[in-house]
Amino acid sequence: MKRSTDRLLTTHTGSLPRPRPLLQMYDRRARGETVDEEALALAGRDAMRSAVRRQLECGIDVGNNGEQQREGFFLYAQRRMTGFGGTWKRWPRGDYERYPLFREMVEAQRPARAGVNSQLPPRVVAAVRYRDPAAADSEAGDFRAALAEFGGGFREAFLTAPSPGIIAAACKNEHYASEEAYIEALAEALRIEYEAVVRNGFVLQVDCPDLALERHRSYHGQPEADFLGFVERIVAALNRALRNVPRDRVRMHICWGNYEGPHDCDVPLETIWPLVRQARVGGYVLPFANARHAHEVDVLRRMPLADDQIIVAGVIDTLTNIVEHPEVIAERLERVVAAVGDRSRVLAGTDCGFDSTAGQGRVAGDVAYAKLRALAEGARLATQRLY
């Protein structure tokens, strides 16, 4: 992965706002309506090319396809793998249940807009297997064509794929005799996708919100040791799935859920970090902009990265329409560099995706790109001070 050798490089976490016509098609398909798949594929490719162009215009150095050709950062897996069927209602978040007035307010204000409901994910009712590796290659090929269209594009490009843990947590197991067997099947299926991303010349970002989020979701009210056991199992399964992928071509994204809420049931980064650091990856993408976890940058000082690892520091909040001032961004980046002790191993990024599940993002599209422009400007200011 590229390092910030001459200046602080900019990147983001993956998903970018999708255009309304594309959202409407994803919405109709999720509701069980018939959708013209060719028209959907065309709309997805057009949106992807637009997302690439706009990232470049904003000054993003390490960019991606904006996840435009997927209905969600993990929900798309049901279309590339066998075994998924029906839906179920996910366990509520701990902080959502803790504040009934907040829950009432959210439910009353929930907008009626096109999108996909990530709270009603599919169940797993049969064996999970990757249908056709050509699907991952096709998405990568579309992205490569868009990069060529814009003169080669970014300094480096990445594509995302979900952790076996977030699928295991979100998609209820009604087939496998044990959690271990379920996770192993998911990991082996996802291995096909992980290897395809790197084979096509891109950095792989594995999205692992499960390693933090599930403490106040699937494991809310249970002993912390039970959740840490889950984290340990997922990291081990992920390492097996990455066995053929060079460590320096993988970065891991961890977060506590891309939603606006109290977040006062979140597990501390310090608690999970010793286990997360066992992942066979070349870097991490962590949120340091939001008010609940900004202080945890100090964990990197006390329990440092390995010498060959980088950190993508989230310095943009993806849940508010406030555009961060470049000076604020620069200050946040300087703090991360001080904690890491090596400016070359810090990249400027976002806390999470802007539209992790199609239509559920809270930041308007024009504001999201304004935030990316501010990110680039803040990185330039920090570069002037650090280089």
C-alpha atoms as a printed R data frame, in Angstrom:
    type eleno elety resid chain resno       x       y       z
1   ATOM     1    CA   MET     A     1   0.000   0.000   0.000
2   ATOM     2    CA   LYS     A     2   1.081   3.539  -0.721
3   ATOM     3    CA   ARG     A     3   2.593   5.552   2.109
4   ATOM     4    CA   SER     A     4   2.581   9.298   2.644
5   ATOM     5    CA   THR     A     5   6.207   9.674   1.659
6   ATOM     6    CA   ASP     A     6   6.132  13.229   0.290
7   ATOM     7    CA   ARG     A     7   2.799  14.457   1.637
8   ATOM     8    CA   LEU     A     8  -0.216  13.146   3.538
9   ATOM     9    CA   LEU     A     9  -2.288  11.090   1.130
10  ATOM    10    CA   THR     A    10  -6.084  11.118   1.174
11  ATOM    11    CA   THR     A    11  -8.543   8.247   0.921
12  ATOM    12    CA   HIS     A    12 -11.967   7.298   2.304
13  ATOM    13    CA   THR     A    13 -13.769   4.231   3.589
14  ATOM    14    CA   GLY     A    14 -15.659   3.047   0.525
15  ATOM    15    CA   SER     A    15 -19.299   3.854  -0.019
16  ATOM    16    CA   LEU     A    16 -20.367   7.136  -1.599
17  ATOM    17    CA   PRO     A    17 -23.898   8.513  -2.088
18  ATOM    18    CA   ARG     A    18 -25.770   6.827  -4.919
19  ATOM    19    CA   PRO     A    19 -27.919   8.767  -7.421
20  ATOM    20    CA   ARG     A    20 -31.675   8.653  -6.870
21  ATOM    21    CA   PRO     A    21 -32.587   6.557  -9.962
22  ATOM    22    CA   LEU     A    22 -30.128   3.867  -8.861
23  ATOM    23    CA   LEU     A    23 -31.480   3.967  -5.301
24  ATOM    24    CA   GLN     A    24 -35.008   3.527  -6.592
25  ATOM    25    CA   MET     A    25 -34.027   0.399  -8.508
26  ATOM    26    CA   TYR     A    26 -32.250  -1.083  -5.489
27  ATOM    27    CA   ASP     A    27 -35.305  -0.232  -3.394
28  ATOM    28    CA   ARG     A    28 -37.724  -1.939  -5.759
29  ATOM    29    CA   ARG     A    29 -35.579  -5.057  -5.990
30  ATOM    30    CA   ALA     A    30 -35.252  -5.251  -2.210
31  ATOM    31    CA   ARG     A    31 -39.058  -5.098  -1.952
32  ATOM    32    CA   GLY     A    32 -39.365  -8.085  -4.243
33  ATOM    33    CA   GLU     A    33 -40.439  -6.168  -7.337
34  ATOM    34    CA   THR     A    34 -39.180  -7.112 -10.773
35  ATOM    35    CA   VAL     A    35 -36.323  -4.905 -11.925
36  ATOM    36    CA   ASP     A    36 -34.650  -4.836 -15.327
37  ATOM    37    CA   GLU     A    37 -31.247  -6.249 -14.345
38  ATOM    38    CA   GLU     A    38 -29.550  -4.912 -17.472
39  ATOM    39    CA   ALA     A    39 -30.853  -1.400 -16.756
40  ATOM    40    CA   LEU     A    40 -29.706  -1.740 -13.147
41  ATOM    41    CA   ALA     A    41 -26.230  -2.843 -14.230
42  ATOM    42    CA   LEU     A    42 -25.982   0.085 -16.645
43  ATOM    43    CA   ALA     A    43 -27.095   2.559 -13.978
44  ATOM    44    CA   GLY     A    44 -24.559   1.077 -11.576
45  ATOM    45    CA   ARG     A    45 -21.703   1.455 -14.054
46  ATOM    46    CA   ASP     A    46 -22.694   5.033 -14.875
47  ATOM    47    CA   ALA     A    47 -22.857   5.907 -11.165
48  ATOM    48    CA   MET     A    48 -19.478   4.263 -10.603
49  ATOM    49    CA   ARG     A    49 -17.827   6.334 -13.349
50  ATOM    50    CA   SER     A    50 -19.330   9.486 -11.863
51  ATOM    51    CA   ALA     A    51 -18.078   8.530  -8.388
52  ATOM    52    CA   VAL     A    52 -14.548   8.003  -9.734
53  ATOM    53    CA   ARG     A    53 -14.567  11.348 -11.527
54  ATOM    54    CA   ARG     A    54 -15.838  13.229  -8.476
55  ATOM    55    CA   GLN     A    55 -13.275  11.656  -6.148
56  ATOM    56    CA   LEU     A    56 -10.506  12.751  -8.488
57  ATOM    57    CA   GLU     A    57 -11.948  16.268  -8.667
58  ATOM    58    CA   CYS     A    58 -11.976  16.402  -4.847
59  ATOM    59    CA   GLY     A    59  -8.295  15.469  -4.588
60  ATOM    60    CA   ILE     A    60  -8.607  11.883  -3.338
61  ATOM    61    CA   ASP     A    61  -5.324   9.988  -3.811
62  ATOM    62    CA   VAL     A    62  -6.438   6.452  -2.938
63  ATOM    63    CA   GLY     A    63  -9.956   5.952  -4.265
64  ATOM    64    CA   ASN     A    64 -12.422   3.251  -5.194
65  ATOM    65    CA   ASN     A    65 -15.614   2.628  -7.143
66  ATOM    66    CA   GLY     A    66 -17.855   4.139  -4.463
67  ATOM    67    CA   GLU     A    67 -19.606   0.745  -4.083
68  ATOM    68    CA   GLN     A    68 -22.149   2.020  -6.594
69  ATOM    69    CA   GLN     A    69 -22.741  -1.419  -8.120
70  ATOM    70    CA   ARG     A    70 -23.788  -2.905  -4.769
71  ATOM    71    CA   GLU     A    71 -26.893  -2.355  -2.646
72  ATOM    72    CA   GLY     A    72 -24.874  -2.486   0.551
73  ATOM    73    CA   PHE     A    73 -21.377  -3.162   1.827
74  ATOM    74    CA   PHE     A    74 -22.314  -6.738   2.787
75  ATOM    75    CA   LEU     A    75 -25.861  -7.264   1.460
76  ATOM    76    CA   TYR     A    76 -24.589  -7.688  -2.097
77  ATOM    77    CA   ALA     A    77 -22.979 -10.990  -1.031
78  ATOM    78    CA   GLN     A    78 -26.357 -12.726  -1.241
79  ATOM    79    CA   ARG     A    79 -26.263 -12.216  -5.020
80  ATOM    80    CA   ARG     A    80 -22.783 -13.694  -5.420
81  ATOM    81    CA   MET     A    81 -23.153 -16.633  -3.036
82  ATOM    82    CA   THR     A    82 -25.577 -19.492  -2.600
83  ATOM    83    CA   GLY     A    83 -27.465 -20.266   0.612
84  ATOM    84    CA   PHE     A    84 -29.326 -17.011   1.309
85  ATOM    85    CA   GLY     A    85 -33.108 -16.801   1.541
86  ATOM    86    CA   GLY     A    86 -35.918 -14.839   3.192
87  ATOM    87    CA   THR     A    87 -35.309 -12.138   5.783
88  ATOM    88    CA   TRP     A    88 -35.272 -11.683   9.541
89  ATOM    89    CA   LYS     A    89 -35.204  -8.712  11.903
90  ATOM    90    CA   ARG     A    90 -31.786  -8.051  13.419
91  ATOM    91    CA   TRP     A    91 -31.227  -7.739  17.155
92  ATOM    92    CA   PRO     A    92 -31.574  -4.071  18.224
93  ATOM    93    CA   ARG     A    93 -28.517  -2.022  19.156
94  ATOM    94    CA   GLY     A    94 -27.893  -1.687  22.877
95  ATOM    95    CA   ASP     A    95 -27.888   2.115  22.883
96  ATOM    96    CA   TYR     A    96 -31.102   2.173  20.847
97  ATOM    97    CA   GLU     A    97 -32.895   0.165  23.530
98  ATOM    98    CA   ARG     A    98 -31.341   2.152  26.359
99  ATOM    99    CA   TYR     A    99 -32.997   5.436  25.392
100 ATOM   100    CA   PRO     A   100 -36.717   4.981  24.640
101 ATOM   101    CA   LEU     A   101 -37.249   8.689  23.893
102 ATOM   102    CA   PHE     A   102 -34.412   8.606  21.405
103 ATOM   103    CA   ARG     A   103 -35.856   5.468  19.819
104 ATOM   104    CA   GLU     A   104 -39.272   7.110  19.595
105 ATOM   105    CA   MET     A   105 -37.764  10.205  17.994
106 ATOM   106    CA   VAL     A   106 -35.817   8.193  15.425
107 ATOM   107    CA   GLU     A   107 -38.826   6.110  14.467
108 ATOM   108    CA   ALA     A   108 -41.039   9.201  14.165
109 ATOM   109    CA   GLN     A   109 -38.504  11.016  12.003
110 ATOM   110    CA   ARG     A   110 -37.527   8.054   9.842
111 ATOM   111    CA   PRO     A   111 -37.819   9.404   6.309
112 ATOM   112    CA   ALA     A   112 -39.831   7.609   3.688
113 ATOM   113    CA   ARG     A   113 -37.158   7.426   1.022
114 ATOM   114    CA   ALA     A   114 -35.828   4.942  -1.476
115 ATOM   115    CA   GLY     A   115 -33.230   2.565  -0.170
116 ATOM   116    CA   VAL     A   116 -32.504  -0.848   1.262
117 ATOM   117    CA   ASN     A   117 -33.369  -1.854   4.823
118 ATOM   118    CA   SER     A   118 -30.238  -3.301   6.405
119 ATOM   119    CA   GLN     A   119 -32.245  -4.187   9.508
120 ATOM   120    CA   LEU     A   120 -34.003  -6.932   7.533
121 ATOM   121    CA   PRO     A   121 -31.065  -8.901   6.108
122 ATOM   122    CA   PRO     A   122 -31.395 -12.376   4.599
123 ATOM   123    CA   ARG     A   123 -31.116 -15.644   6.483
124 ATOM   124    CA   VAL     A   124 -28.787 -18.486   5.533
125 ATOM   125    CA   VAL     A   125 -30.884 -21.543   4.747
126 ATOM   126    CA   ALA     A   126 -28.476 -23.684   2.686
127 ATOM   127    CA   ALA     A   127 -24.772 -24.181   2.065
128 ATOM   128    CA   VAL     A   128 -22.831 -20.979   1.363
129 ATOM   129    CA   ARG     A   129 -20.647 -21.124  -1.733
130 ATOM   130    CA   TYR     A   130 -19.353 -18.489  -4.132
131 ATOM   131    CA   ARG     A   131 -21.372 -18.824  -7.336
132 ATOM   132    CA   ASP     A   132 -18.957 -17.532  -9.967
133 ATOM   133    CA   PRO     A   133 -15.562 -15.814  -9.480
134 ATOM   134    CA   ALA     A   134 -16.273 -13.908 -12.702
135 ATOM   135    CA   ALA     A   135 -18.658 -11.658 -10.751
136 ATOM   136    CA   ALA     A   136 -15.828 -10.153  -8.696
137 ATOM   137    CA   ASP     A   137 -13.615  -9.935 -11.771
138 ATOM   138    CA   SER     A   138 -16.377  -8.147 -13.680
139 ATOM   139    CA   GLU     A   139 -16.773  -5.441 -11.029
140 ATOM   140    CA   ALA     A   140 -12.999  -4.963 -10.948
141 ATOM   141    CA   GLY     A   141 -12.912  -4.780 -14.740
142 ATOM   142    CA   ASP     A   142 -15.570  -2.062 -14.801
143 ATOM   143    CA   PHE     A   143 -13.548  -0.093 -12.264
144 ATOM   144    CA   ARG     A   144 -10.334  -0.509 -14.245
145 ATOM   145    CA   ALA     A   145 -12.080   0.758 -17.377
146 ATOM   146    CA   ALA     A   146 -13.288   3.845 -15.510
147 ATOM   147    CA   LEU     A   147  -9.769   4.543 -14.253
148 ATOM   148    CA   ALA     A   148  -8.429   4.316 -17.799
149 ATOM   149    CA   GLU     A   149 -11.162   6.687 -18.955
150 ATOM   150    CA   PHE     A   150  -9.860   9.284 -16.503
151 ATOM   151    CA   GLY     A   151  -6.212   8.953 -17.426
152 ATOM   152    CA   GLY     A   152  -5.151   6.307 -14.941
153 ATOM   153    CA   GLY     A   153  -6.918   7.879 -11.985
154 ATOM   154    CA   PHE     A   154  -5.654   7.566  -8.443
155 ATOM   155    CA   ARG     A   155  -2.185   7.030  -7.014
156 ATOM   156    CA   GLU     A   156  -3.607   3.750  -5.789
157 ATOM   157    CA   ALA     A   157  -7.053   2.158  -5.956
158 ATOM   158    CA   PHE     A   158  -8.926  -0.168  -3.634
159 ATOM   159    CA   LEU     A   159 -12.060  -2.305  -3.545
160 ATOM   160    CA   THR     A   160 -13.951  -3.448  -0.483
161 ATOM   161    CA   ALA     A   161 -15.320  -6.786   0.695
162 ATOM   162    CA   PRO     A   162 -17.050  -7.749   3.957
163 ATOM   163    CA   SER     A   163 -15.663  -9.715   6.850
164 ATOM   164    CA   PRO     A   164 -17.122 -13.184   7.397
165 ATOM   165    CA   GLY     A   165 -18.078 -11.902  10.849
166 ATOM   166    CA   ILE     A   166 -20.467  -9.170   9.726
167 ATOM   167    CA   ILE     A   167 -22.319 -11.610   7.462
168 ATOM   168    CA   ALA     A   168 -22.420 -14.234  10.230
169 ATOM   169    CA   ALA     A   169 -23.795 -11.675  12.682
170 ATOM   170    CA   ALA     A   170 -26.283 -10.040  10.309
171 ATOM   171    CA   CYS     A   171 -27.546 -13.073   8.356
172 ATOM   172    CA   LYS     A   172 -29.141 -15.552  10.732
173 ATOM   173    CA   ASN     A   173 -27.773 -19.092  10.460
174 ATOM   174    CA   GLU     A   174 -30.517 -21.648   9.886
175 ATOM   175    CA   HIS     A   175 -28.410 -24.245   8.102
176 ATOM   176    CA   TYR     A   176 -25.064 -24.956   9.761
177 ATOM   177    CA   ALA     A   177 -24.821 -27.077  12.889
178 ATOM   178    CA   SER     A   178 -22.428 -24.655  14.584
179 ATOM   179    CA   GLU     A   179 -21.254 -21.072  14.429
180 ATOM   180    CA   GLU     A   180 -17.752 -22.326  13.642
181 ATOM   181    CA   ALA     A   181 -18.947 -24.218  10.576
182 ATOM   182    CA   TYR     A   182 -20.975 -21.222   9.417
183 ATOM   183    CA   ILE     A   183 -18.064 -18.794   9.770
184 ATOM   184    CA   GLU     A   184 -15.680 -21.183   8.044
185 ATOM   185    CA   ALA     A   185 -18.030 -21.535   5.061
186 ATOM   186    CA   LEU     A   186 -18.365 -17.766   4.788
187 ATOM   187    CA   ALA     A   187 -14.623 -17.266   5.028
188 ATOM   188    CA   GLU     A   188 -13.938 -19.793   2.292
189 ATOM   189    CA   ALA     A   189 -16.536 -18.193   0.001
190 ATOM   190    CA   LEU     A   190 -15.194 -14.710   0.660
191 ATOM   191    CA   ARG     A   191 -11.661 -15.925  -0.040
192 ATOM   192    CA   ILE     A   192 -12.644 -16.034  -3.721
193 ATOM   193    CA   GLU     A   193 -13.575 -12.368  -3.602
194 ATOM   194    CA   TYR     A   194 -10.540 -11.275  -1.574
195 ATOM   195    CA   GLU     A   195  -8.171 -12.926  -4.012
196 ATOM   196    CA   ALA     A   196 -10.020 -11.502  -7.026
197 ATOM   197    CA   VAL     A   197  -9.592  -7.935  -5.779
198 ATOM   198    CA   VAL     A   198  -5.843  -8.294  -5.372
199 ATOM   199    CA   ARG     A   199  -5.450 -10.353  -8.545
200 ATOM   200    CA   ASN     A   200  -6.977  -7.456 -10.455
201 ATOM   201    CA   GLY     A   201  -4.348  -5.086  -9.091
202 ATOM   202    CA   PHE     A   202  -6.270  -3.333  -6.321
203 ATOM   203    CA   VAL     A   203  -5.765  -2.982  -2.590
204 ATOM   204    CA   LEU     A   204  -8.318  -4.987  -0.636
205 ATOM   205    CA   GLN     A   205 -10.205  -3.294   2.191
206 ATOM   206    CA   VAL     A   206 -11.974  -5.797   4.443
207 ATOM   207    CA   ASP     A   207 -14.920  -4.175   6.204
208 ATOM   208    CA   CYS     A   208 -15.098  -5.503   9.783
209 ATOM   209    CA   PRO     A   209 -17.627  -3.481  11.793
210 ATOM   210    CA   ASP     A   210 -18.478  -6.753  13.536
211 ATOM   211    CA   LEU     A   211 -15.233  -6.594  15.509
212 ATOM   212    CA   ALA     A   212 -16.603  -3.581  17.424
213 ATOM   213    CA   LEU     A   213 -20.297  -3.135  16.583
214 ATOM   214    CA   GLU     A   214 -21.448  -6.582  17.642
215 ATOM   215    CA   ARG     A   215 -20.481  -5.949  21.269
216 ATOM   216    CA   HIS     A   216 -23.579  -3.749  21.636
217 ATOM   217    CA   ARG     A   217 -25.671  -5.737  19.207
218 ATOM   218    CA   SER     A   218 -25.397  -9.532  19.013
219 ATOM   219    CA   TYR     A   219 -23.517  -9.659  22.344
220 ATOM   220    CA   HIS     A   220 -25.327  -6.883  24.203
221 ATOM   221    CA   GLY     A   221 -25.963  -7.928  27.786
222 ATOM   222    CA   GLN     A   222 -23.594 -10.890  27.534
223 ATOM   223    CA   PRO     A   223 -20.197 -11.217  29.228
224 ATOM   224    CA   GLU     A   224 -17.410  -9.308  27.516
225 ATOM   225    CA   ALA     A   225 -15.395 -12.508  27.312
226 ATOM   226    CA   ASP     A   226 -18.043 -14.046  25.037
227 ATOM   227    CA   PHE     A   227 -17.751 -11.153  22.604
228 ATOM   228    CA   LEU     A   228 -13.946 -11.238  22.680
229 ATOM   229    CA   GLY     A   229 -14.133 -14.928  21.859
230 ATOM   230    CA   PHE     A   230 -16.194 -14.002  18.784
231 ATOM   231    CA   VAL     A   231 -13.585 -11.419  17.764
232 ATOM   232    CA   GLU     A   232 -10.816 -13.979  18.146
233 ATOM   233    CA   ARG     A   233 -12.707 -16.522  16.011
234 ATOM   234    CA   ILE     A   234 -13.401 -13.990  13.266
235 ATOM   235    CA   VAL     A   235  -9.812 -12.759  13.102
236 ATOM   236    CA   ALA     A   236  -8.597 -16.362  12.848
237 ATOM   237    CA   ALA     A   237 -11.114 -17.139  10.078
238 ATOM   238    CA   LEU     A   238 -10.182 -13.957   8.249
239 ATOM   239    CA   ASN     A   239  -6.506 -14.862   8.394
240 ATOM   240    CA   ARG     A   240  -7.292 -18.225   6.821
241 ATOM   241    CA   ALA     A   241  -9.303 -16.520   4.079
242 ATOM   242    CA   LEU     A   242  -6.373 -14.176   3.384
243 ATOM   243    CA   ARG     A   243  -3.765 -16.921   3.229
244 ATOM   244    CA   ASN     A   244  -3.043 -16.296  -0.456
245 ATOM   245    CA   VAL     A   245  -3.156 -12.498  -0.276
246 ATOM   246    CA   PRO     A   246   0.008 -10.498   0.498
247 ATOM   247    CA   ARG     A   247  -0.318  -8.755   3.840
248 ATOM   248    CA   ASP     A   248   0.714  -5.402   2.390
249 ATOM   249    CA   ARG     A   249  -2.243  -5.452  -0.027
250 ATOM   250    CA   VAL     A   250  -4.899  -5.535   2.701
251 ATOM   251    CA   ARG     A   251  -6.287  -2.885   5.003
252 ATOM   252    CA   MET     A   252  -8.964  -3.561   7.639
253 ATOM   253    CA   HIS     A   253 -11.819  -1.178   8.431
254 ATOM   254    CA   ILE     A   254 -13.259  -1.357  11.953
255 ATOM   255    CA   CYS     A   255 -16.096   0.743  13.358
256 ATOM   256    CA   TRP     A   256 -18.899   0.772  15.912
257 ATOM   257    CA   GLY     A   257 -21.740   1.080  13.410
258 ATOM   258    CA   ASN     A   258 -22.404   3.770  10.820
259 ATOM   259    CA   TYR     A   259 -25.437   5.282  12.531
260 ATOM   260    CA   GLU     A   260 -26.260   8.364  14.556
261 ATOM   261    CA   GLY     A   261 -26.925   7.360  18.149
262 ATOM   262    CA   PRO     A   262 -25.625   7.628  21.726
263 ATOM   263    CA   HIS     A   263 -22.906   4.992  21.186
264 ATOM   264    CA   ASP     A   264 -22.366   4.847  24.942
265 ATOM   265    CA   CYS     A   265 -22.568   1.058  24.835
266 ATOM   266    CA   ASP     A   266 -19.580   0.846  22.465
267 ATOM   267    CA   VAL     A   267 -16.690  -1.395  23.455
268 ATOM   268    CA   PRO     A   268 -13.462   0.611  23.882
269 ATOM   269    CA   LEU     A   269 -10.881   0.282  21.113
270 ATOM   270    CA   GLU     A   270  -8.306  -0.600  23.768
271 ATOM   271    CA   THR     A   271 -10.321  -3.726  24.668
272 ATOM   272    CA   ILE     A   272 -10.419  -5.193  21.171
273 ATOM   273    CA   TRP     A   273  -7.104  -3.867  19.837
274 ATOM   274    CA   PRO     A   274  -4.874  -6.714  21.141
275 ATOM   275    CA   LEU     A   275  -7.015  -9.220  19.215
276 ATOM   276    CA   VAL     A   276  -7.514  -7.066  16.138
277 ATOM   277    CA   ARG     A   277  -3.753  -6.596  15.841
278 ATOM   278    CA   GLN     A   278  -3.432 -10.316  15.167
279 ATOM   279    CA   ALA     A   279  -5.069  -9.851  11.767
280 ATOM   280    CA   ARG     A   280  -2.829 -10.542   8.782
281 ATOM   281    CA   VAL     A   281  -3.222  -7.066   7.284
282 ATOM   282    CA   GLY     A   282  -0.977  -4.192   6.295
283 ATOM   283    CA   GLY     A   283  -3.036  -1.444   7.860
284 ATOM   284    CA   TYR     A   284  -6.212  -0.287   9.572
285 ATOM   285    CA   VAL     A   285  -8.993   2.204   8.878
286 ATOM   286    CA   LEU     A   286 -10.261   3.637  12.179
287 ATOM   287    CA   PRO     A   287 -12.735   6.410  13.106
288 ATOM   288    CA   PHE     A   288 -11.177   9.306  15.010
289 ATOM   289    CA   ALA     A   289 -13.549  12.124  14.020
290 ATOM   290    CA   ASN     A   290 -16.697  11.186  15.909
291 ATOM   291    CA   ALA     A   291 -17.251  12.413  19.448
292 ATOM   292    CA   ARG     A   292 -17.265   8.959  21.046
293 ATOM   293    CA   HIS     A   293 -13.949   7.627  19.738
294 ATOM   294    CA   ALA     A   294 -11.761  10.618  18.824
295 ATOM   295    CA   HIS     A   295  -9.705  10.247  22.006
296 ATOM   296    CA   GLU     A   296  -8.807   6.637  21.198
297 ATOM   297    CA   VAL     A   297  -6.050   7.716  18.846
298 ATOM   298    CA   ASP     A   298  -3.892   7.473  21.972
299 ATOM   299    CA   VAL     A   299  -4.279   3.675  21.798
300 ATOM   300    CA   LEU     A   300  -1.889   3.783  18.826
301 ATOM   301    CA   ARG     A   301   0.725   5.374  21.072
302 ATOM   302    CA   ARG     A   302   0.385   2.830  23.859
303 ATOM   303    CA   MET     A   303  -0.089  -0.231  21.627
304 ATOM   304    CA   PRO     A   304   1.643   0.767  18.389
305 ATOM   305    CA   LEU     A   305   1.182  -0.541  14.892
306 ATOM   306    CA   ALA     A   306   3.706  -3.002  13.524
307 ATOM   307    CA   ASP     A   307   6.558  -1.280  11.701
308 ATOM   308    CA   ASP     A   308   5.180  -2.301   8.288
309 ATOM   309    CA   GLN     A   309   1.587  -1.167   8.919
310 ATOM   310    CA   ILE     A   310  -0.226   2.043   7.969
311 ATOM   311    CA   ILE     A   311  -3.258   3.761   9.496
312 ATOM   312    CA   VAL     A   312  -6.063   5.459   7.619
313 ATOM   313    CA   ALA     A   313  -7.208   8.000  10.194
314 ATOM   314    CA   GLY     A   314 -10.885   8.886  10.077
315 ATOM   315    CA   VAL     A   315 -10.901  12.686  10.376
316 ATOM   316    CA   ILE     A   316 -14.251  13.278   8.632
317 ATOM   317    CA   ASP     A   317 -17.555  12.425  10.335
318 ATOM   318    CA   THR     A   318 -19.837  10.630   7.859
319 ATOM   319    CA   LEU     A   319 -22.979  11.117   9.971
320 ATOM   320    CA   THR     A   320 -23.287  14.908  10.002
321 ATOM   321    CA   ASN     A   321 -23.855  17.430   7.231
322 ATOM   322    CA   ILE     A   322 -21.405  19.838   8.858
323 ATOM   323    CA   VAL     A   323 -18.416  20.296   6.528
324 ATOM   324    CA   GLU     A   324 -15.304  20.123   8.684
325 ATOM   325    CA   HIS     A   325 -12.983  23.114   8.504
326 ATOM   326    CA   PRO     A   326  -9.619  22.206   6.928
327 ATOM   327    CA   GLU     A   327  -7.854  23.523  10.046
328 ATOM   328    CA   VAL     A   328  -9.793  21.056  12.196
329 ATOM   329    CA   ILE     A   329  -8.874  18.247   9.815
330 ATOM   330    CA   ALA     A   330  -5.208  19.262   9.886
331 ATOM   331    CA   GLU     A   331  -5.188  19.319  13.700
332 ATOM   332    CA   ARG     A   332  -6.725  15.838  13.820
333 ATOM   333    CA   LEU     A   333  -4.127  14.516  11.391
334 ATOM   334    CA   GLU     A   334  -1.255  16.050  13.340
335 ATOM   335    CA   ARG     A   335  -2.534  14.341  16.469
336 ATOM   336    CA   VAL     A   336  -2.604  10.954  14.732
337 ATOM   337    CA   VAL     A   337   0.914  11.444  13.343
338 ATOM   338    CA   ALA     A   338   2.147  12.303  16.840
339 ATOM   339    CA   ALA     A   339   0.584   9.104  18.208
340 ATOM   340    CA   VAL     A   340   1.963   6.893  15.426
341 ATOM   341    CA   GLY     A   341   5.365   8.589  15.376
342 ATOM   342    CA   ASP     A   342   5.789   8.302  11.610
343 ATOM   343    CA   ARG     A   343   4.057  10.672   9.182
344 ATOM   344    CA   SER     A   344   4.636   8.328   6.245
345 ATOM   345    CA   ARG     A   345   2.344   5.708   7.785
346 ATOM   346    CA   VAL     A   346  -0.682   7.991   8.173
347 ATOM   347    CA   LEU     A   347  -3.321   8.589   5.496
348 ATOM   348    CA   ALA     A   348  -6.239  10.992   5.841
349 ATOM   349    CA   GLY     A   349  -9.637   9.324   5.595
350 ATOM   350    CA   THR     A   350 -13.246   9.210   6.722
351 ATOM   351    CA   ASP     A   351 -14.790   7.554   9.760
352 ATOM   352    CA   CYS     A   352 -16.938   5.229   7.657
353 ATOM   353    CA   GLY     A   353 -18.773   5.154   4.339
354 ATOM   354    CA   PHE     A   354 -21.248   7.847   3.374
355 ATOM   355    CA   ASP     A   355 -23.889   5.344   2.209
356 ATOM   356    CA   SER     A   356 -22.931   1.917   3.538
357 ATOM   357    CA   THR     A   357 -26.383   0.552   2.692
358 ATOM   358    CA   ALA     A   358 -27.987   2.140  -0.354
359 ATOM   359    CA   GLY     A   359 -30.218   5.053   0.630
360 ATOM   360    CA   GLN     A   360 -29.488   4.908   4.364
361 ATOM   361    CA   GLY     A   361 -26.709   7.512   4.475
362 ATOM   362    CA   ARG     A   362 -27.358  10.672   6.482
363 ATOM   363    CA   VAL     A   363 -25.144  13.048   4.494
364 ATOM   364    CA   ALA     A   364 -26.447  14.655   1.300
365 ATOM   365    CA   GLY     A   365 -24.473  13.837  -1.827
366 ATOM   366    CA   ASP     A   366 -23.266  17.369  -2.501
367 ATOM   367    CA   VAL     A   367 -22.211  17.759   1.142
368 ATOM   368    CA   ALA     A   368 -20.375  14.414   1.085
369 ATOM   369    CA   TYR     A   369 -18.176  15.581  -1.778
370 ATOM   370    CA   ALA     A   370 -17.658  18.943  -0.076
371 ATOM   371    CA   LYS     A   371 -16.345  16.975   2.899
372 ATOM   372    CA   LEU     A   372 -13.913  15.119   0.642
373 ATOM   373    CA   ARG     A   373 -12.667  18.440  -0.756
374 ATOM   374    CA   ALA     A   374 -12.187  19.681   2.810
375 ATOM   375    CA   LEU     A   375 -10.307  16.460   3.587
376 ATOM   376    CA   ALA     A   376  -7.850  17.167   0.767
377 ATOM   377    CA   GLU     A   377  -7.393  20.760   1.883
378 ATOM   378    CA   GLY     A   378  -6.875  19.720   5.497
379 ATOM   379    CA   ALA     A   379  -4.280  17.173   4.405
380 ATOM   380    CA   ARG     A   380  -2.464  19.927   2.478
381 ATOM   381    CA   LEU     A   381  -2.388  22.117   5.581
382 ATOM   382    CA   ALA     A   382  -1.079  19.270   7.719
383 ATOM   383    CA   THR     A   383   1.523  18.482   5.068
384 ATOM   384    CA   GLN     A   384   2.841  22.064   5.208
385 ATOM   385    CA   ARG     A   385   3.400  21.673   8.936
386 ATOM   386    CA   LEU     A   386   4.681  18.104   8.998
387 ATOM   387    CA   TYR     A   387   6.882  18.086   5.884
